[in-house]
Amino acid sequence: MIGALWTGISGLSSQQTALDNESNNIANVNTVGYKASRISFADQMYQDGIGKGSKIVDAEKLYTQGNLKLTGVSYDMALSGDGFFTVTDASASGTTENYYTRAGNFRMGENGTLQDANGNEVQGWAMSAIDTDNDVTSTNSNISMFTNDYTKLLTSKIVSHSNYVETFTAKATDYAASAESDSESVFSGAGLKTKSAKISDVEAAISNYTSWLQKLQDTPDGASISSVAQRSEINFESGSDSIISKEGDEIYVYIDGNKISQSYIPTTADTELIAELEAIETADPGSTGLTVPYDAADEAIVAEYNQAASKIATYKGLADTISEISGLVAYMSSEVGGTTSDTLEEDDTFGLSTSTADMMKGIIQIKSLIPGEEFIISEVGEVSGSSTIQGDFQTSVNSLTGSGTGAVESARDALSQLISGKQQDVYTTSALNFDATTPATSFEFAISIYDEDAGESIPVPNDNGTPLLSAPITITATTVDEFVTDFNTQAATATPVLTDYVEAVNVNGNLVIRTKDSNYDAEFSTTLTDATNTETLTKNNDLSGKSGAGAEFIEMVTKVDQTSSQNSLQLRLDTLGISDSAFGEFSVDSNGLITMTQDGAEIAVGQASIALFTNNIGLEAIGDNLLAKTTQSGDPIYNLNNDKAATIESQTLELSTADLSESLVNLMVFQRAFEANAKSITTADEILTTLIGLKR
């Protein structure tokens, strides 16, 4: 009978533990992510074939999928399938401990990280720190993150590569408001763009840039090849071979099947142009077909010179008309290095020239402003009455359509240049004192320009140390052409080499100092002094400006590297160095990729990782919805991009798997078992009492 007592006691103990476990299940019936547990009973040792009661082998959690509840709360996440969120508890000593949970009721903590309800930081693949030198392309050297000034969202694309995720985000200031038409008096025939044409060019470049990003998104790990912009030349008959001579005549070119024409522009040759034409014909007889010397009293000679001036105006007019086409720019051109040839040859290299001698040849270069965008020239000609003569055309630089990141970068650079444009400081001949009572013959030039590689402004002169100049550049000139030649010569031998940054060109008789294409976004300020008259000269502010829309552009490429170490997930955009405005709209996709959306730009800032274990039952529950790994569970396993792990349901929570009705039934079962074990004890006790009574 004594054994029966002990057997009954073991049964009471086991059923009490079962009651405790079931009470815990009932208590957590509304606990998010809670997994119900069950008791595993086992019989105890046997003696002479008789068992000695029961014991508890294990209280194990049942990792079954809980029901999902849509909450609409942005930060809520639920796991559908196998796996656990990883959170870390940073102690005051600086040590950290990782725990695991199915409870996805997260929030943004005070420090901007994603945290659970207890302040533990959710772990995952965090966004890499932004390298402003390599990850940010900005036309403003002082801006390396998005600010409120950048009101135009150009594009925002998330590109998922094999083991990392990139976000391409580009913004601009209001280019439509800042764009201004180029001065016709200065830039006619030299890439003249109206305000509307500049805006159209920007819109075309935005479309091209977005298109390439979409292609990169579709094929993220393809080959990378840069795109190349097409350059073609058209050539009209010059001299006596040309047939345009009167109103009603025209020149034309077919581009992509569309006829672009320019009617004859009658004009009168001014004194300066007459002198230039006379000098050209005298130096190279027959090159212009004009009569020399010029005789103002001879109507026939005057008509010849006026006709030459009109042809030049007509050529420039056609170039300006072509420049109005979205994505194209045209300018009067000549062979680089100088030549008397006015024919097109395959190995010729052409560049802008508005010198009278070059414009008389009737060569116009047409350039695509969008790399990789081909245009087709099919016919060039002159029309006078019923007569038509064909001109010549060729392509000196073929369009090349790139691919991958190379094409994206080419499109970005073209867009950036169209939005910003090159700085162009214009000095007229009168501003240079060439026509003053005492004409200028000597100049001193100083400049301060921002060097993007050095990350600072370089003033020249600068006496703070070598290799910078300690004196201004001295230029000797009596004409704009002489100024240009001497300036470029002096600048090329200066230290630092100023021709790496700026160049001087003669545009329609005006001195233009401008940034190079390779350094288009640099800003500079100059001081030009007439050393002859000891006078500081001022650029013409009405004529100067930007070749593009005159706005600012910034592109940022951020990266979430899925091969990097696990870390806390920062959500504040200012802390991440993305924007000066901290907050955005939180969202997460099924793979755990977290994005913040601000002003329409969606940026991937991290990816919550999902831990897998070889034995979930081996995890140790420690409270606060947390589980700890053990030797039985093994170490957590993380798959690239959370492959083969649970999917994440956003704005959703996983409910407790505790079943209230089942638990209530279990309570009754365990209660009856407890009462039965108690009865076995009382029965054994009664028998023992009877036996003791027999002795009496």
C-alpha positions, 0 to 999 in steps of 0.5 A, spaced: 500 500 500 505 504 501 507 504 493 500 506 491 501 512 495 507 514 492 504 512 485 498 516 486 503 522 488 507 522 482 500 522 478 498 528 482 505 532 480 504 530 473 497 532 472 499 539 476 504 540 471 499 539 466 494 544 469 500 549 469 501 548 462 494 549 460 493 555 464 499 558 461 496 556 454 489 560 456 493 566 459 496 567 452 490 566 448 491 573 445 499 573 445 501 575 438 506 570 435 505 565 441 506 558 440 501 553 444 505 548 448 503 541 451 506 536 456 509 529 454 507 524 459 511 518 461 510 512 465 516 511 471 520 505 472 517 498 474 518 493 479 515 486 479 511 488 473 508 494 476 509 501 474 511 506 479 507 512 476 508 517 471 512 523 470 513 529 465 518 528 460 518 534 456 513 541 456 514 542 448 512 548 444 508 546 438 510 550 432 504 550 428 502 556 423 497 561 427 492 565 424 493 571 420 490 578 422 490 584 418 491 590 422 493 595 417 499 598 421 505 599 417 510 596 422 506 590 423 509 583 420 507 576 420 511 570 418 507 565 414 511 559 414 517 556 418 522 561 421 523 567 426 525 574 426 531 575 430 532 581 435 538 583 439 538 586 446 543 591 447 545 591 455 548 597 458 555 594 458 555 594 450 554 586 450 549 583 445 545 577 445 540 575 439 533 572 441 528 569 436 521 571 436 514 570 431 511 576 434 512 582 429 508 587 432 514 592 431 515 600 431 520 605 430 525 606 436 527 613 439 534 612 435 530 610 429 531 603 429 526 597 428 524 595 434 519 590 438 515 592 443 520 591 448 525 595 445 529 589 442 532 591 435 530 587 429 536 584 426 537 584 418 541 586 412 542 593 413 543 599 408 551 600 407 553 607 409 553 612 403 560 613 400 558 621 397 564 620 392 562 614 389 554 613 391 552 620 390 552 624 383 550 631 385 551 638 380 552 642 387 558 640 391 555 643 397 549 638 397 550 630 398 543 628 400 536 630 398 533 637 401 526 640 400 529 644 394 529 638 390 522 638 388 522 634 382 522 626 383 526 624 376 526 616 378 526 611 383 527 604 382 529 598 386 534 593 383 535 586 386 541 583 384 543 576 385 546 578 392 544 585 393 539 590 392 540 597 389 536 603 389 537 609 384 533 615 386 534 622 382 531 628 383 532 635 381 530 642 383 525 646 378 528 646 372 522 648 368 522 655 372 530 656 372 531 654 364 532 660 360 532 661 352 540 662 350 541 669 347 540 669 340 545 674 338 551 670 342 549 663 340 545 663 334 548 657 330 552 655 336 547 650 339 542 655 341 536 653 345 530 656 347 527 655 354 521 650 351 527 646 347 531 646 354 525 643 358 523 638 352 531 636 352 530 634 359 524 631 359 526 626 353 533 625 358 528 623 364 524 618 359 531 615 357 534 614 364 528 611 367 527 606 361 534 604 362 533 603 369 527 599 368 531 595 363 536 594 369 531 592 373 529 587 369 536 584 367 540 586 373 546 582 372 547 583 365 553 586 361 555 593 362 556 597 356 556 605 356 552 608 351 555 613 345 551 619 343 551 620 335 554 626 331 553 627 324 555 632 319 551 635 313 554 640 308 551 645 303 554 647 297 558 653 298 561 659 294 558 660 287 556 652 287 550 654 292 544 656 288 540 659 294 540 667 293 533 670 294 527 670 298 523 664 297 529 659 296 530 654 302 535 649 305 533 643 308 535 636 311 531 630 312 531 627 319 528 621 321 523 622 315 521 629 317 523 635 313 527 640 317 527 646 312 530 654 313 527 659 308 532 664 305 534 669 310 535 676 307 540 680 311 545 686 310 553 685 311 555 689 316 562 693 316 565 687 320 563 682 316 565 685 310 572 686 312 572 679 314 569 676 308 574 681 304 580 678 308 578 671 307 578 672 299 584 676 299 588 670 303 585 665 299 582 667 292 576 663 290 574 661 297 568 665 297 567 667 290 566 674 292 569 680 288 575 684 292 576 689 294 569 691 296 566 697 293 560 700 297 559 704 290 558 698 286 551 695 287 553 688 284 559 687 289 554 690 295 549 684 293 554 679 293 556 681 300 549 681 302 548 674 299 554 671 303 551 674 309 544 671 308 547 664 306 551 665 313 544 667 317 540 661 313 545 656 315 545 658 322 537 659 322 537 651 320 542 649 325 537 653 330 531 650 328 534 643 328 536 645 335 529 646 337 528 638 336 527 634 342 534 631 344 538 634 338 543 640 338 546 643 332 551 648 330 556 651 325 562 647 325 569 646 322 574 640 322 578 641 328 585 643 327 583 648 321 582 646 314 580 650 307 576 643 305 569 644 305 568 637 304 566 631 308 571 625 309 570 619 314 576 621 318 574 628 319 573 631 326 569 636 327 567 642 332 563 648 333 566 654 329 562 661 328 568 664 324 566 667 318 571 663 314 568 656 317 561 658 316 561 660 309 563 652 308 556 651 310 557 645 315 553 643 320 554 638 326 548 635 329 549 631 335 544 627 339 543 629 346 541 622 348 546 617 348 544 611 344 539 614 341 540 614 333 537 619 328 537 618 321 539 623 316 536 621 309 537 627 304 540 634 304 539 639 299 538 647 297 532 649 293 531 655 288 525 656 284 524 649 280 532 647 281 534 643 287 541 641 288 543 635 293 548 636 299 552 631 303 552 628 309 555 623 314 556 620 321 562 621 324 561 618 331 556 612 330 550 611 336 552 606 340 546 603 345 549 600 351 547 596 356 546 594 364 549 599 369 554 602 363 548 605 359 544 607 366 550 611 367 551 614 360 543 616 361 544 619 368 550 623 365 546 626 359 540 628 364 545 631 369 548 635 364 542 637 360 539 639 367 545 643 370 548 645 363 555 648 363 557 655 365 558 660 360 561 667 361 560 672 355 564 678 354 563 682 348 568 686 344 566 692 348 566 689 354 573 687 353 575 694 351 577 692 344 573 698 341 575 703 346 579 710 345 585 706 348 584 699 346 586 693 351 592 689 349 594 686 355 589 682 360 590 679 367 586 673 368 584 670 375 579 664 377 576 660 383 573 653 381 571 647 385 575 641 383 570 635 385 576 630 385 580 635 390 573 636 394 575 644 394 575 650 391 582 652 387 583 659 387 588 661 382 592 665 383 594 662 390 600 663 394 598 658 400 603 653 397 605 649 390 603 647 386 598 652 385 599 659 381 601 665 385 600 670 380 594 671 375 595 669 367 597 674 363 594 674 356 596 679 350 590 680 345 587 685 341 582 681 338 577 676 341 581 670 337 587 672 339 585 672 346 582 665 345 588 663 343 593 666 348 588 664 354 588 657 352 595 656 351 597 660 357 591 656 361 594 649 358 601 650 361 599 653 368 599 649 375 594 647 376 592 646 368 586 650 367 584 647 361 582 641 365 576 645 367 575 651 363 576 653 356 575 660 352 572 660 345 569 665 340 562 665 339 559 669 334 565 675 335 564 674 343 569 671 348 565 665 352 569 662 358 566 656 359 567 649 363 569 643 359 564 637 358 568 633 362 567 638 368 560 641 366 557 641 373 563 645 376 562 653 378 567 658 377 568 665 378 573 670 375 576 676 375 578 679 368 583 685 368 584 690 362 592 691 364 592 696 359 587 701 362 588 698 369 580 696 369 576 691 372 572 688 366 565 685 367 562 679 364 555 681 360 550 678 365 544 678 360 548 674 355 551 669 360 548 663 364 547 656 363 547 652 357 542 647 360 536 648 364 540 651 370 537 647 375 541 642 380 541 635 379 542 629 384 542 622 384 543 617 390 545 609 389 544 606 396 545 598 397 543 593 401 548 587 401 545 581 403 552 578 404 554 583 409 553 581 417 547 582 421 545 589 424 540 593 426 535 596 421 535 604 421 529 607 418 531 614 419 533 617 412 537 623 415 541 618 420 542 614 413 544 620 410 539 620 404 535 626 406 535 632 411 527 630 412 527 624 417 521 620 416 518 616 410 512 611 409 514 604 412 513 598 408 516 591 407 515 586 402 514 578 402 522 577 402 523 582 408 525 588 404 524 594 408 523 601 404 521 608 406 517 612 401 518 620 402 516 625 397 514 619 392 521 616 392 521 609 395 528 607 398 530 600 400 533 601 407 534 594 409 532 587 409 529 583 415 532 576 416 529 570 417 532 565 422 531 557 421 533 552 425 534 544 424 530 543 431 525 548 433 522 544 439 529 545 441 529 553 442 528 555 449 522 560 451 525 565 456 519 570 456 517 577 453 515 573 446 523 571 446 526 564 444 533 563 445 537 558 441 540 551 445 545 546 443 538 542 441 536 547 436 542 548 433 545 555 431 540 559 426 541 559 419 540 565 414 539 564 407 540 569 401 534 573 400 530 569 406 530 563 400 526 557 403 524 561 409 517 564 411 514 569 407 512 576 410 505 579 410 506 586 411 501 590 416 499 583 419 500 579 425 500 572 427 495 570 432 496 565 438 496 558 436 493 557 443 486 554 442 481 556 448 476 551 447 481 545 447 485 548 453 478 548 457 477 541 455 484 539 457 483 542 464 477 538 465 481 532 463 487 533 467 482 535 473 479 528 473 486 525 472 488 529 478 482 527 482 483 520 480 490 520 483 487 523 489 482 517 490 488 512 489 491 515 495 485 516 499 483 509 497 490 506 499 490 510 505 483 507 507 486 500 506 492 502 510 487 504 516 483 498 515 490 493 516 492 497 522 485 496 525 486 489 524 492 489 529 488 492 535 
